[in-house]
C-alpha cells in the first residue's frame, strides 16, 4: 500500500517590538520584516507586538502577493498586537482576551492597555484542518520579585483551556508566540501538560541559531543588557508548539532562529529573535499514541504548583482591595465632613471664620477625586479577586479529578 505523502509547513514567529513612538527604528524594521518574509516564502507567519494598524497595513501591502490571506486581532485600548499571514485561505477566526492582564496604574509597563489575548485562525491544507493559535502573555519585568506571576499563570491556564476546548475538531494544533516564560517555568509546564503540545526546539531533528534556542540575547543591540545579566546566553521565551489531534503525525524537521543583525543590515529585525520551524505532517493509521493519561503525574504537579502561585496572588489582591476600600471610605468621610461644614456655615451654625471659598472648593475637589480613584481601584481589585478565586477553584476541581484517577490506577 502506498504511503500518504508528507505535507511540509514552514512557520515563522516573531515578536516585532513595533511600539509607535517608543520602539527604535520601527518603520525601517517593519519594512525589513516584510521584505524578508516576501523573499523567504514561509507558509504561515505569526507576529506579535504589531501595535499599529498602520504597520499591519504596510505588511499586508508588502506581503499581499505571497501571503494573500491575513488577519489582525483587535483588542484592548491599543490593540492585541497579534496578526497572522497565510498562504492558505483562513476559514475562521476567534479572539479570546485574558481575564487578568496587569494593572492600569502601572503606566510604565502598559500591558493592561494592550488587551493581551490569544487569537485563533483555522486553515485547511490538503484536507488537513489546522488550528493556529498566536498569543502574547504578560511580560516578566523582574524575575526576583515578579508581581505579575499570578496573572501570567492565570493566562497560561486560560490559554491551555482555550486550546483544549477549541481544538477538538482540528487535525493539527499549532501555537506560536511570546509566552514570556522560561522553558522550566510553571506556566510553560502547565500549558504543555494540559494540552499535550510539543516544543519544536526540543523535538527538532536539526537546529541552527542562537545557543540553547534563546530568543532574547545580550548581543542584540535593542535588548536591555541589565535585565539579561543573570543569563549570559540569553533566555528562550518565544515558542512554536504543536501536536497532532487525529490520525496524523507531526515532526519538526528543522528549527532556526535569527542571530542578531539582519543580513546586509546594521540592525536586527526586533529586540527578539525570530523562530522558524519546518514541520512535516503525514497521515498515519490510528495507533495508540501516548495519551494525556500517561502524563497525569506531571500534570498534577504543574496544576498544584500553579494553584499555589494563584493563591499567593489572591492574598495580595485581597490586600490591595482592602487598602483601596479603606482609602475610598476615608475620602467619603472627608467629603461628608466638608459638606456638613459647608451647610453649617450657610446656616450660621459654624462658629468662627469659615474657610475661604477657594480653599474649600480645592479641598472638596481633592476629596472627590480621591473618592473616585479609590472606588475605581476597589472595583478593579474586586474583579481581580474574583478572577483569581475562579481560577483557583477550576484548578482545585481539575486537581481533585486528576488525583482521583491516579488513586484508582
SVG drawing of the C-alpha trace seen along z (x, -y; Angstrom):
<svg xmlns="http://www.w3.org/2000/svg" viewBox="-29 -85 56 87">
<polyline fill="none" stroke="black" stroke-width="0.4" points="0.0,0.0 1.4,-3.4 2.2,-5.7 0.4,-9.0 2.5,-12.0 4.1,-14.2 2.9,-17.8 5.7,-20.4 4.7,-23.5 7.2,-26.3 6.3,-28.6 7.7,-32.0 7.2,-33.5 8.4,-36.9 7.7,-39.5 8.2,-42.6 8.7,-45.2 6.8,-47.7 5.6,-50.2 4.7,-53.5 6.9,-56.5 8.9,-54.2 10.5,-51.4 13.8,-52.3 13.8,-52.4 10.3,-50.9 9.2,-51.7 12.6,-50.7 12.4,-47.3 8.7,-46.7 9.7,-47.2 12.7,-44.9 10.5,-42.2 8.1,-42.5 10.8,-42.3 12.4,-39.2 9.1,-37.4 8.3,-38.1 11.7,-36.8 11.8,-33.7 8.3,-32.4 7.0,-30.8 3.7,-29.1 2.5,-30.7 3.6,-33.9 2.7,-34.6 3.5,-38.1 3.2,-39.8 3.6,-43.5 2.4,-44.9 0.6,-47.6 -0.1,-50.0 -2.7,-49.1 -0.7,-51.3 2.3,-48.9 -0.1,-46.0 -1.3,-47.7 2.3,-48.2 3.0,-44.5 -0.3,-43.5 0.6,-45.5 4.1,-44.2 3.1,-40.6 -0.1,-40.6 1.3,-38.7 2.8,-35.8 0.5,-35.8 -2.9,-36.7 -4.7,-35.8 -4.2,-37.6 -6.0,-38.7 -5.3,-41.4 -6.7,-40.8 -8.1,-43.9 -8.3,-44.0 -7.8,-46.3 -7.1,-50.0 -4.2,-50.0 -4.7,-46.5 -3.5,-43.0 -0.6,-43.4 -1.3,-39.9 -1.6,-39.2 -1.4,-36.2 -0.3,-35.9 -1.0,-32.8 -0.5,-31.3 -3.7,-29.3 -7.3,-30.6 -8.3,-31.4 -11.7,-29.7 -12.4,-31.0 -11.1,-33.3 -11.7,-34.0 -10.1,-36.1 -10.1,-35.4 -8.9,-38.2 -7.3,-37.1 -9.3,-37.9 -6.3,-39.3 -3.5,-41.3 -1.7,-43.6 -2.8,-46.9 -4.0,-50.1 -2.0,-52.3 1.3,-50.6 1.8,-53.0 5.5,-52.3 4.6,-48.7 1.5,-49.3 0.4,-45.6 -3.1,-46.3 -3.8,-48.7 -2.7,-46.1 -5.5,-43.7 -3.3,-40.6 -5.1,-37.8 -4.9,-34.6 -6.0,-34.6 -7.2,-31.5 -7.3,-31.0 -8.5,-27.9 -7.0,-26.9 -7.2,-23.7 -4.3,-22.4 -4.7,-19.3 -7.7,-18.3 -5.9,-18.7 -7.6,-21.1 -5.1,-23.3 -6.0,-25.3 -3.4,-28.0 -3.0,-29.9 -1.0,-33.1 -0.6,-34.8 1.5,-37.2 1.4,-36.8 2.2,-39.4 5.8,-40.4 8.1,-39.5 9.8,-42.7 11.7,-41.4 12.3,-37.7 13.3,-38.0 10.1,-40.0 7.6,-39.1 4.5,-40.9 2.8,-39.7 3.4,-35.9 -0.1,-35.1 -1.6,-36.9 0.7,-35.2 -0.1,-31.8 -3.8,-32.6 -3.2,-33.5 -1.3,-30.2 -4.2,-28.3 -6.8,-30.1 -4.7,-29.6 -4.5,-25.8 -8.2,-25.6 -9.0,-27.6 -6.8,-25.3 -8.3,-22.2 -11.9,-23.2 -11.5,-24.7 -9.2,-22.2 -11.3,-19.0 -12.3,-19.3 -8.8,-20.0 -6.3,-17.5 -3.2,-19.6 -2.7,-22.2 0.0,-24.9 0.8,-27.6 3.3,-30.4 4.1,-33.5 5.9,-35.3 5.0,-33.4 7.3,-35.5 8.2,-32.3 11.4,-30.2 11.0,-26.5 11.2,-25.3 8.6,-27.9 5.4,-26.6 3.3,-28.3 5.0,-26.5 4.9,-23.2 1.2,-23.7 0.4,-24.7 2.2,-21.7 0.9,-19.2 -2.7,-20.3 -2.6,-20.4 0.0,-17.8 1.8,-20.3 5.3,-19.6 8.2,-22.1 9.6,-22.5 13.0,-23.3 13.2,-20.1 11.8,-18.0 13.7,-19.4 15.9,-17.0 18.2,-19.9 18.8,-23.2 20.6,-26.3 20.7,-29.6 21.3,-31.2 22.8,-28.9 20.1,-27.0 17.5,-28.4 17.5,-31.7 15.3,-34.4 16.2,-37.3 20.0,-37.6 22.6,-40.1 24.2,-40.5 21.0,-42.1 21.6,-45.9 17.9,-46.6 17.8,-44.4 18.3,-45.8 21.6,-44.3 21.0,-44.7 17.8,-42.6 19.9,-39.7 22.8,-39.9 21.8,-36.6 21.6,-34.9 24.8,-35.3 23.5,-33.3 20.1,-35.0 16.6,-33.5 14.2,-31.5 10.7,-33.0 9.4,-32.7 8.0,-29.3 6.5,-27.2 4.5,-24.4 2.5,-21.7 0.6,-18.4 -1.5,-16.1 -5.0,-15.6 -6.4,-12.9 -4.9,-10.4 -1.8,-12.4 1.8,-12.6 3.7,-15.8 7.5,-16.1 9.8,-19.1 12.3,-18.6 14.3,-21.8 14.2,-24.8 16.1,-28.0 16.4,-31.4 17.8,-34.6 21.1,-35.6 21.3,-39.4 21.5,-41.8 19.6,-41.1 21.7,-40.0 23.3,-43.1 21.9,-45.5 23.2,-47.1 20.1,-46.3 18.2,-43.2 14.6,-42.6 13.5,-43.2 14.7,-43.0 13.6,-39.4 15.0,-36.7 12.6,-35.1 11.8,-31.4 11.4,-29.4 10.2,-25.8 9.8,-23.3 7.1,-20.8 6.3,-17.6 2.7,-16.3 1.6,-13.0 -1.4,-10.7 -0.9,-7.5 -3.0,-4.6 -4.5,-5.1 -2.1,-3.8 -2.4,-4.3 -0.1,-7.3 0.8,-8.3 -2.2,-10.0 -2.6,-12.7 -3.2,-9.9 0.5,-8.9 1.5,-12.4 -1.0,-12.9 1.5,-12.8 3.4,-15.7 0.1,-17.5 -0.9,-17.1 2.4,-18.6 2.1,-21.5 -1.5,-22.3 -0.7,-22.1 2.3,-24.4 0.2,-26.8 -2.6,-26.8 -0.1,-27.8 1.0,-30.8 -2.6,-31.8 -3.3,-31.6 -0.3,-33.9 -1.7,-36.4 -5.2,-36.1 -3.9,-37.1 -2.1,-40.1 -5.2,-41.1 -7.3,-41.0 -4.8,-43.3 -5.0,-45.7 -8.8,-45.6 -8.8,-46.2 -6.4,-49.2 -8.4,-50.8 -11.7,-50.3 -10.3,-51.9 -9.0,-54.8 -12.4,-55.2 -14.1,-55.2 -11.7,-57.9 -12.3,-60.1 -16.0,-59.7 -15.9,-60.7 -13.8,-63.7 -16.3,-64.7 -19.2,-64.4 -17.4,-66.4 -16.8,-69.2 -20.4,-69.1 -21.5,-69.3 -19.1,-72.2 -20.4,-74.0 -24.1,-73.6 -23.3,-74.7 -21.6,-77.8 -24.5,-78.7 -27.0,-78.1 -24.9,-80.2 -24.2,-77.2 -20.4,-77.1 -18.6,-79.5 -15.5,-81.4 -14.1,-82.4 -15.2,-79.9 -12.7,-78.5 -12.1,-80.7 -14.2,-79.6 -11.2,-78.7 -9.6,-76.6 -12.9,-74.9 -13.5,-74.1 -10.0,-72.8 -10.3,-70.5 -13.7,-69.3 -12.3,-68.6 -9.4,-66.7 -11.6,-64.6 -14.0,-63.8 -11.1,-62.9 -9.6,-60.6 -13.0,-59.0 -13.4,-58.3 -9.9,-57.0 -10.1,-54.8 -13.6,-53.5 -12.3,-52.7 -9.3,-50.8 -11.6,-49.0 -13.8,-47.8 -10.8,-46.7 -9.2,-44.7 -12.6,-43.2 -12.7,-41.9 -9.1,-40.7 -10.0,-38.8 -13.0,-37.1 -10.9,-36.1 -8.2,-34.6 -10.8,-32.9 -12.5,-31.4 -9.2,-30.1 -8.1,-28.7 -11.5,-26.8 -11.1,-25.5 -7.6,-24.2 -8.8,-22.7 -11.5,-20.7 -9.0,-19.6 -6.5,-18.5 -9.2,-16.5 -10.2,-14.7 -6.5,-14.0 -5.8,-12.7 -8.9,-10.5 -7.7,-8.9 -4.2,-8.5 -5.5,-6.9 -7.7,-4.5 -4.8,-3.4"/>
</svg>
